[in-house]
Amino acid sequence: MAYEKTYDLLDLAIWMQSSREGVSLNNIMDRFNVSRRTAERMRDMIVTKFTQTEEIIGENNTKRWYIPQGTLKDFIQFSAEELAVLELACSLLENNQLQGKKETFINLINKIKASIKPDVYRRIEPDTEALLEAEGFICRPGPKLKINNQIVGTIRQAILECHQIKIIYYNKNSKKQSVNILDPYGFLYGERNHYLVAHHSDGYYGDEVHNFILSNIKKVEILEKSFVPVEGFNLKKYAELSFGAFHEEPFEVEWLFDKEVAEEAAQYIFHPSQTVFNNSDGSLTVKFKAGGHLEMDWHLYTWGDKVKVIKPENWRK
């Protein structure tokens, strides 16, 4: 127990140095699952041992504490498990056709390895390899869409610079290509497809934003004209409007899972806004609000006859 508390204090010190806005008592309570009094003792211990710790006043007059950069350079080391997790993340990105992000991860891993003392790295390297051999990914059947990483890189540059782009886009329904001038906002990574989220620069669709399948973008060009994002747009909130990546008007959803699968269903987060109820007969009710009929259908099929759609009432129709 004493050793665990020491690790918690070291983690807290590293967190205080990595967080530019500082760490509050509420942050400590949430992260380490401790009472306010224990959080105060942990903070006091850090302030006593690291006299460089500074106190600042954040939003809503909340006190926060941070440790200046470089203070803990001799304390921070990386474990075999941490390196293995990063290596596994690279494999996951590759499996999901996100080669560009994989290269960024590889660069990050190489920088971390270069910062580790040689004797320490020689000690943890065998453990890292052993962990990698012990973990893997289940193969998901189905086609893997090929994404042009040069196109993704160009779009990412345009997003960072807030510049409009011109794309040549293939519509699989009409079997035709079209030219679109867009304000690129970001990317959404889905189960079957990955998408560019963008706003039509000509304003034809008003403030609406649309999803473009990345594998259907055949060519992209960054334009000189810059853009200002639609006021109030938030990619995270936009993604939460739908079950999956197909966007449509959100509607009330209620699913009833039979008691045979209730325990399994309770392990799922079907949507960030969901509420879950355990019923007296052992069944499970899940409620949320989102759009995306088609992707809901795809998912519901995996539960067979063990789930009923209560809302919308006209689901089958």
C-alpha positions in Angstrom: 0.0 0.0 0.0 2.8 2.4 0.9 4.5 1.7 -2.5 1.2 2.4 -4.3 0.9 5.8 -2.6 4.4 6.6 -3.6 3.6 5.8 -7.2 0.5 8.0 -7.0 2.5 10.9 -5.7 5.0 10.5 -8.5 2.2 10.3 -11.1 0.7 13.4 -9.6 4.0 15.3 -9.8 4.4 14.3 -13.5 0.9 15.4 -14.2 1.5 18.7 -12.5 4.5 19.3 -14.8 2.7 18.2 -18.0 -0.4 20.2 -17.4 0.1 23.9 -18.4 -3.2 25.0 -16.8 -2.3 23.3 -13.6 -4.1 20.6 -11.5 -6.9 21.4 -9.0 -8.0 19.5 -5.9 -11.1 18.3 -7.8 -8.8 16.9 -10.5 -6.8 15.0 -8.0 -10.0 13.6 -6.3 -11.4 12.4 -9.7 -8.2 10.9 -11.0 -7.0 9.1 -7.9 -10.5 8.4 -6.5 -9.7 9.9 -3.1 -11.5 12.3 -0.6 -10.8 16.0 -0.6 -8.7 15.6 2.6 -6.5 13.0 1.0 -6.2 15.2 -2.2 -5.0 18.1 0.1 -2.4 15.8 1.7 -1.1 14.7 -1.7 -0.9 18.2 -2.9 0.9 19.3 0.3 3.4 16.5 -0.1 4.2 17.6 -3.6 4.6 21.2 -2.6 6.9 20.2 0.2 9.1 18.0 -1.9 9.1 20.1 -5.0 9.5 23.7 -3.8 9.3 24.9 -7.4 5.6 24.2 -7.4 3.5 27.3 -8.3 0.0 28.1 -7.4 -2.3 29.9 -9.9 -5.9 30.9 -10.0 -7.9 29.3 -12.9 -11.4 29.7 -14.1 -14.1 30.3 -11.5 -11.4 31.3 -9.0 -10.3 27.7 -8.7 -6.8 27.2 -7.2 -4.5 25.1 -9.4 -0.9 23.9 -9.0 1.8 23.2 -11.5 5.5 22.3 -11.6 7.7 24.2 -14.0 9.0 22.2 -17.0 12.3 20.3 -16.5 11.9 19.9 -12.8 11.3 16.2 -13.0 13.6 15.3 -15.9 15.6 12.8 -13.7 12.4 11.2 -12.3 10.5 10.4 -15.5 11.2 7.0 -17.1 9.2 4.9 -19.4 8.1 1.3 -18.7 7.9 -1.7 -20.9 4.1 -1.7 -20.7 4.0 2.0 -21.9 6.2 1.3 -24.9 4.2 -1.8 -25.7 1.0 0.1 -25.7 2.4 2.7 -28.1 3.6 -0.1 -30.4 0.2 -1.8 -30.3 -1.4 1.6 -31.1 0.8 1.7 -34.3 -0.5 -1.7 -35.3 -4.1 -0.6 -34.7 -3.7 2.5 -36.8 -2.2 0.4 -39.6 -5.1 -2.1 -39.4 -7.5 0.7 -39.8 -5.7 2.2 -42.8 -4.4 5.2 -40.9 -0.9 5.0 -42.2 -0.2 8.7 -41.9 -1.0 8.7 -38.1 1.1 5.5 -37.7 4.2 7.3 -39.0 3.6 10.1 -36.5 3.4 7.4 -33.7 6.6 5.8 -34.9 8.4 9.2 -34.7 7.0 9.6 -31.2 8.2 6.2 -30.1 11.7 6.8 -31.6 12.0 10.1 -29.7 10.9 8.4 -26.5 13.4 5.6 -27.0 16.1 8.1 -27.7 15.4 9.8 -24.4 15.7 6.6 -22.3 19.0 5.9 -20.7 20.8 3.1 -22.6 21.1 0.8 -19.5 17.4 1.3 -18.7 16.4 0.6 -22.3 18.4 -2.6 -22.4 16.6 -3.7 -19.3 13.0 -3.1 -20.5 13.4 -4.0 -24.2 12.9 -7.8 -23.6 9.8 -7.1 -21.5 8.4 -4.8 -24.3 8.9 -7.5 -26.9 7.3 -10.1 -24.6 4.2 -7.9 -24.1 3.9 -7.3 -27.8 4.0 -11.1 -28.5 1.2 -11.6 -25.9 -1.3 -9.1 -27.5 -2.9 -8.8 -30.8 -6.0 -7.8 -32.8 -8.9 -9.8 -33.9 -9.2 -9.8 -37.7 -12.4 -8.1 -38.8 -13.8 -9.7 -42.0 -14.7 -7.5 -44.9 -13.0 -5.2 -47.4 -10.3 -2.7 -46.3 -10.7 0.6 -48.0 -7.5 2.1 -49.3 -6.9 5.7 -48.2 -4.4 7.9 -50.0 -2.3 9.2 -47.1 -0.9 12.0 -49.2 -4.5 13.3 -49.6 -5.1 13.0 -45.9 -1.9 14.8 -45.2 -2.8 17.6 -47.5 -6.3 18.0 -45.9 -4.7 18.0 -42.4 -2.4 20.8 -43.5 -5.4 22.8 -44.8 -7.3 22.2 -41.5 -4.3 23.5 -39.5 -4.0 26.6 -41.7 -7.8 27.2 -42.0 -7.6 27.2 -45.9 -10.3 26.0 -48.2 -9.7 23.0 -50.4 -10.9 21.8 -53.7 -11.6 18.1 -54.0 -12.5 15.7 -56.8 -15.1 13.4 -55.2 -16.5 10.1 -56.5 -20.2 9.5 -55.7 -20.8 5.7 -55.6 -24.5 6.2 -56.1 -24.4 8.3 -59.2 -21.1 6.7 -60.4 -19.9 10.2 -61.2 -17.1 12.6 -60.0 -17.8 16.1 -58.8 -15.7 19.1 -57.9 -16.4 20.5 -54.4 -14.9 23.6 -52.7 -14.9 23.0 -49.0 -14.0 24.4 -45.6 -12.4 21.3 -43.9 -13.2 20.9 -40.2 -11.8 17.5 -39.2 -11.9 13.7 -39.6 -14.2 11.0 -38.2 -12.9 7.4 -38.0 -15.7 4.8 -38.3 -16.1 1.1 -38.3 -16.5 0.8 -42.1 -15.4 4.1 -43.4 -13.3 7.1 -42.4 -14.7 10.6 -43.2 -13.8 14.2 -43.9 -16.2 16.6 -42.1 -16.5 19.8 -44.1 -18.7 22.7 -45.0 -19.5 23.7 -48.6 -17.7 27.0 -49.1 -20.4 28.4 -51.5 -23.0 28.4 -48.7 -25.5 26.4 -50.8 -26.4 24.2 -47.9 -26.3 27.0 -45.3 -24.5 26.2 -42.1 -24.8 22.4 -42.7 -21.7 20.3 -42.6 -21.3 17.0 -44.5 -19.3 13.8 -44.3 -17.1 12.8 -47.3 -15.8 9.3 -47.4 -12.0 9.7 -47.5 -11.4 6.7 -49.9 -13.8 8.5 -52.4 -11.7 11.6 -52.5 -9.6 11.2 -55.6 -7.7 14.5 -55.6 -7.3 17.5 -53.2 -5.8 21.0 -53.6 -5.3 23.6 -51.0 -6.6 27.0 -52.1 -5.3 30.4 -51.1 -8.6 31.5 -49.6 -8.9 31.0 -45.9 -12.2 30.3 -44.0 -13.8 30.9 -40.7 -15.6 27.8 -39.2 -19.3 28.0 -38.7 -19.9 29.6 -35.3 -20.5 27.2 -32.5 -19.4 24.1 -34.5 -17.8 21.4 -32.3 -16.6 18.2 -33.9 -17.1 16.1 -30.8 -20.7 17.3 -30.3 -21.3 16.8 -34.1 -20.1 13.2 -33.9 -22.4 12.5 -30.9 -25.5 13.5 -32.9 -25.4 10.1 -34.7 -25.0 6.5 -34.1 -22.0 6.0 -36.3 -21.1 8.4 -39.1 -24.3 8.8 -41.0 -25.9 12.1 -40.0 -29.6 12.7 -39.9 -32.1 14.4 -37.6 -31.6 12.9 -34.1 -34.6 10.9 -32.7 -35.4 9.2 -29.4 -34.1 5.6 -29.2 -35.1 2.9 -26.8 -33.8 -0.7 -27.0 -34.9 -3.6 -24.8 -32.4 -6.4 -24.3 -33.6 -9.8 -23.2 -32.3 -11.0 -19.8 -30.1 -13.6 -21.6 -27.9 -10.9 -23.0 -28.6 -8.1 -20.5 -25.2 -8.6 -18.7 -23.3 -8.5 -22.0 -25.3 -5.5 -23.3 -24.5 -3.6 -20.1 -20.9 -3.7 -21.0 -21.5 -1.6 -24.1 -21.5 2.1 -24.6 -23.9 2.4 -27.5 -23.9 6.2 -27.4 -22.3 8.9 -25.1 -25.7 10.2 -24.1 -27.2 6.8 -23.2 -29.0 6.0 -20.0 -29.3 2.4 -18.9 -32.0 0.7 -16.7 -32.0 -2.7 -15.1 -35.5 -4.0 -15.2 -37.1 -6.2 -12.6 -37.5 -9.2 -15.0 -33.7 -9.2 -15.7 -33.9 -7.4 -19.0 -32.0 -4.2 -19.8 -33.3 -0.9 -21.3 -31.0 1.5 -23.1 -32.1 5.0 -24.1 -30.4 7.7 -26.1 -31.0 10.3 -28.8 -29.2 10.2 -32.1 -29.6 9.8 -35.8 -28.3 7.0 -38.0 -31.0 4.5 -38.9 -28.8 2.4 -41.2 -25.9 1.9 -38.8 -28.3 1.2 -36.0 -29.8 -1.6 -38.2 -26.3 -3.0 -38.8 -25.6 -3.1 -35.1 -29.0 -4.5 -34.1 -28.6 -7.4 -36.5 -25.7 -8.6 -34.4 -28.0 -9.1 -31.4 -30.5 -11.3 -33.3 -33.9 -11.7 -31.6 -32.4 -10.8 -28.2 -33.2 -7.1 -28.6 -36.5 -5.2 -29.3 -36.8 -1.6 -30.6 -39.3 0.2 -28.4 -38.6 3.6 -29.9 -39.0 4.7 -32.6 -42.4 2.9 -32.7 -42.4 2.6 -36.5 -38.9 1.2 -36.7 -39.8 -1.9 -38.7 -41.8 0.2 -41.2 
